[in-house]
């Protein structure tokens, strides 16, 4: 790639992130003005998780040209290997990052799980094309299973037993991923517009809706909390840059398909998953640290995601 082209792609990716950040700021203002927040945010989150995000996944197979079905198995394989390696990182790295044993599970969760559903899908679709959302959804299958097993264990603490929730297997996002795989596997490319267009329109709500919720959540935090701590910034550096680039090098050495590696790397480079805060609330854990890491990683991802994308597209 020529220097001028490289600069263009960097600026283009930064522009994409700034556009997304602008929507986050609107959500922040809406939260401050009480248009959003509390029960409204919870209801909107449920709509996005259960309705619009599944529609976004399905719509990725309805663009006229089907995604490459031969990539399904490599994507599942690289995702499984990714979360095996991230599990090891989530177990050992927190001991180096923080001396507080009660914070290690939170740090481990932050290292392991990125915000694939809310931010990852739209970013992947924007950078690699709409069909890439289907590939990201396949990668997220293993992520979704790991959140409610290993993730629950990390949130509860090292001495707690892993708790698998079978209902995650029939959650709306996974059901839509199953259907998307079937559509691609059987080459179904003649879905009527009366079905595909409403699904696509509903799926398009996902990006602005999710970003508005993130902004509204920020409006409830104090400025002191937003500044974070040394532990927050070290954890964020591993989440956004160090771990994604390390996995990128490992899978390049193994010899996976370039597109598979690139999409997997970008998915791993997302800021901390919002599930962390939700699980902490559910299991009665302090949400301060996970909220700080989620916030700081989301803000800094505006700058790190274009850098990672530039590396992948060079």
C-alpha positions in Angstrom: 0.0 0.0 0.0 1.3 3.5 -1.0 2.0 6.0 1.8 -0.9 8.3 0.6 -3.3 5.3 0.6 -2.2 4.3 4.1 -2.8 7.8 5.4 -6.2 7.8 3.7 -7.2 4.5 5.3 -6.1 5.7 8.8 -8.1 8.9 8.4 -11.1 6.9 7.1 -11.0 4.6 10.1 -10.6 7.5 12.6 -13.5 9.2 10.9 -15.7 6.1 11.4 -14.8 6.0 15.1 -15.4 9.7 15.5 -18.9 9.3 13.9 -19.6 6.5 16.4 -18.2 8.7 19.3 -20.6 11.5 18.2 -23.6 9.2 18.8 -22.1 8.2 22.2 -21.9 11.9 23.1 -25.6 12.3 22.1 -26.4 9.5 24.4 -24.4 11.1 27.2 -26.3 14.4 26.8 -29.6 12.5 26.6 -28.7 10.8 29.9 -27.8 14.0 31.6 -31.1 15.6 30.4 -33.0 12.6 31.7 -34.3 11.6 28.3 -32.5 8.3 28.8 -31.4 6.2 31.8 -32.7 3.7 34.3 -35.6 1.6 33.1 -35.5 3.1 29.6 -31.9 2.0 29.1 -32.6 -1.5 30.4 -35.6 -1.9 28.1 -33.7 -0.5 25.1 -30.8 -2.9 25.9 -33.2 -5.8 25.9 -34.7 -4.7 22.5 -31.2 -4.5 21.0 -30.0 -7.8 22.4 -33.2 -9.8 21.7 -34.5 -8.1 18.5 -32.3 -5.7 16.6 -28.9 -7.4 17.0 -30.3 -10.8 15.8 -31.9 -8.9 12.8 -28.4 -7.4 12.1 -26.9 -10.9 12.0 -29.6 -12.3 9.7 -29.4 -9.3 7.4 -25.7 -10.0 6.8 -26.8 -13.0 4.7 -29.4 -11.0 2.8 -27.3 -8.6 0.7 -27.7 -10.4 -2.6 -24.4 -12.2 -2.5 -24.0 -14.9 0.2 -20.9 -15.0 2.5 -18.3 -17.7 1.8 -19.5 -20.9 3.4 -16.0 -22.4 3.4 -15.0 -20.0 6.1 -17.5 -21.3 8.7 -15.3 -24.1 10.0 -12.0 -22.0 10.1 -13.9 -19.2 12.0 -15.2 -21.7 14.6 -11.8 -23.2 15.0 -9.9 -19.9 15.4 -12.6 -18.7 17.8 -12.2 -21.8 20.0 -8.4 -21.4 20.1 -8.8 -17.7 20.8 -10.8 -18.2 23.9 -8.6 -21.0 25.1 -5.7 -18.6 25.0 -7.7 -15.7 26.5 -8.8 -18.0 29.3 -5.2 -18.6 30.2 -4.5 -14.8 30.0 -7.6 -14.1 32.2 -6.3 -16.5 34.8 -2.6 -15.5 35.0 -2.3 -11.8 33.9 -4.5 -10.3 36.7 -2.0 -11.6 39.2 0.6 -9.3 37.6 -1.8 -6.3 37.1 -3.3 -6.0 40.5 -2.3 -7.0 44.1 -6.0 -7.0 45.2 -7.3 -10.6 45.0 -10.9 -9.4 45.0 -10.2 -7.4 41.7 -8.5 -10.2 39.8 -11.7 -11.8 38.6 -13.0 -8.4 37.3 -9.7 -7.7 35.5 -9.7 -11.3 34.1 -13.2 -10.7 32.7 -12.2 -7.4 31.1 -9.1 -9.1 29.5 -11.2 -11.9 28.1 -14.4 -10.4 26.8 -14.9 -7.6 24.3 -18.0 -5.8 23.3 -18.7 -7.8 20.1 -22.5 -7.5 20.0 -22.9 -3.8 20.6 -19.7 -2.4 18.9 -18.0 -5.3 17.2 -20.6 -6.1 14.6 -21.0 -2.5 13.3 -17.3 -1.9 13.3 -16.5 -5.2 11.5 -19.3 -4.5 9.0 -18.1 -1.0 8.3 -14.4 -2.0 7.8 -14.7 -5.4 6.1 -18.2 -5.1 4.5 -21.7 -6.0 5.5 -21.2 -9.7 5.0 -18.4 -9.8 7.6 -21.1 -9.3 10.3 -22.0 -13.0 9.6 -18.4 -14.0 10.2 -18.3 -12.0 13.4 -21.5 -13.7 14.6 -19.8 -17.1 14.1 -16.8 -15.9 16.1 -19.2 -14.6 18.8 -20.8 -18.0 19.3 -17.9 -19.3 21.4 -17.7 -15.9 23.1 -21.4 -16.1 24.2 -20.9 -19.5 25.6 -17.7 -18.5 27.5 -19.3 -15.4 29.0 -21.9 -17.5 30.9 -19.4 -20.2 32.0 -15.9 -18.8 32.5 -17.2 -15.2 32.7 -19.5 -16.1 35.6 -16.6 -17.9 37.4 -14.4 -14.8 37.0 -17.0 -12.4 38.3 -17.8 -14.6 41.3 -14.2 -15.1 42.2 -11.5 -17.8 41.7 -13.0 -20.1 44.3 -16.5 -20.2 42.7 -17.6 -23.1 40.5 -18.3 -22.4 36.9 -22.1 -22.1 36.2 -23.2 -22.8 32.7 -26.6 -21.5 31.7 -28.2 -23.8 29.0 -30.6 -21.1 28.0 -27.8 -19.2 26.3 -27.9 -21.9 23.6 -31.4 -20.7 22.6 -30.9 -16.9 23.1 -32.0 -14.7 20.2 -28.5 -13.8 19.0 -27.4 -17.4 18.8 -30.6 -18.5 17.2 -30.1 -15.9 14.5 -26.5 -17.1 14.1 -27.8 -20.7 13.6 -30.3 -19.5 11.0 -27.6 -17.4 9.2 -25.3 -20.4 9.1 -28.1 -22.5 7.6 -28.9 -19.8 5.0 -25.3 -19.7 3.9 -24.7 -23.5 4.1 -27.7 -24.2 1.9 -27.1 -21.3 -0.4 -30.5 -19.7 0.1 -30.1 -16.4 -1.9 -33.7 -15.7 -3.0 -35.2 -14.4 0.2 -38.1 -12.1 -0.7 -37.7 -8.3 -0.2 -40.8 -8.3 2.0 -38.8 -10.4 4.5 -35.2 -9.2 4.0 -35.9 -5.5 3.9 -37.8 -5.2 7.2 -35.1 -7.4 8.8 -32.3 -5.2 7.5 -34.1 -2.0 8.6 -34.6 -3.4 12.1 -31.0 -4.5 12.2 -29.8 -1.0 11.3 -31.2 0.2 14.7 -28.5 -1.8 16.5 -25.6 0.6 15.9 -27.1 4.0 17.0 -29.2 2.3 19.8 -26.2 0.6 21.3 -24.0 3.7 21.2 -26.8 5.8 22.7 -27.0 3.4 25.7 -23.2 3.5 26.2 -23.4 7.3 26.3 -26.3 7.3 28.7 -24.4 4.9 31.0 -21.5 7.3 31.0 -23.8 10.1 32.2 -24.3 8.3 35.5 -20.6 8.2 36.4 -18.7 10.9 38.2 -15.7 12.6 36.5 -13.4 11.0 39.1 -14.6 7.6 38.1 -14.2 8.4 34.5 -10.4 9.2 35.0 -9.7 5.6 36.1 -6.6 4.2 37.7 -3.3 2.5 36.9 -5.0 -0.9 36.9 -7.7 0.4 34.6 -5.2 1.7 32.0 -2.9 -1.4 32.1 -5.9 -3.7 31.7 -7.2 -1.5 28.8 -3.8 -1.7 27.0 -3.9 -5.5 27.1 -7.6 -5.6 26.0 -7.3 -3.1 23.1 -3.8 -3.7 21.8 -1.4 -6.2 23.4 -3.7 -9.3 23.4 -5.2 -8.8 19.9 -1.8 -8.2 18.3 -0.3 -11.2 20.1 -3.1 -13.5 18.9 -2.7 -12.0 15.4 0.9 -13.1 15.3 0.1 -16.5 16.7 -2.6 -17.2 14.1 -0.4 -15.8 11.3 2.3 -18.3 12.3 -0.3 -21.2 12.4 -1.4 -20.3 8.9 -5.1 -19.4 9.1 -6.8 -17.7 6.2 -6.0 -13.9 6.2 -9.6 -12.7 6.3 -10.4 -15.1 9.2 -7.4 -13.8 11.1 -8.2 -10.2 10.4 -11.8 -10.3 11.5 -10.9 -12.4 14.6 -8.3 -9.8 15.5 -10.6 -6.9 15.1 -13.3 -8.6 17.2 -10.8 -9.2 20.0 -9.7 -5.6 19.8 -13.1 -4.3 21.0 -13.5 -2.5 24.3 -14.7 -4.4 27.4 -18.1 -6.2 27.1 -21.1 -4.6 28.9 -22.0 -8.1 30.1 -19.3 -7.5 32.8 -21.4 -4.9 34.6 -24.6 -6.9 34.1 -23.0 -10.0 35.7 -21.5 -8.0 38.6 -25.0 -6.6 39.4 -26.6 -10.1 39.1 -24.1 -11.7 41.5 -23.8 -8.9 43.9 -20.3 -7.8 43.1 -19.0 -4.2 43.2 -19.4 -2.7 39.7 -17.0 0.3 40.2 -13.8 -1.3 38.6 -15.6 -3.0 35.7 -17.5 0.2 34.9 -14.3 2.2 34.9 -12.5 -0.3 32.6 -15.5 -0.5 30.3 -15.7 3.3 30.1 -12.0 4.0 29.5 -11.6 1.1 27.0 -14.6 2.4 25.1 -13.2 5.9 24.9 -9.7 4.8 24.0 -11.0 2.3 21.4 -11.8 5.4 19.2 -8.1 5.7 18.6 -6.9 2.1 18.9 -9.4 0.4 16.6 -8.3 2.5 13.6 -4.7 1.6 14.4 -5.5 -2.1 14.5 -7.6 -1.9 11.4 -4.8 -0.1 9.5 -2.4 -3.0 10.4 -4.9 -5.5 9.1 -5.6 -3.7 5.9 -2.0 -2.9 5.0 
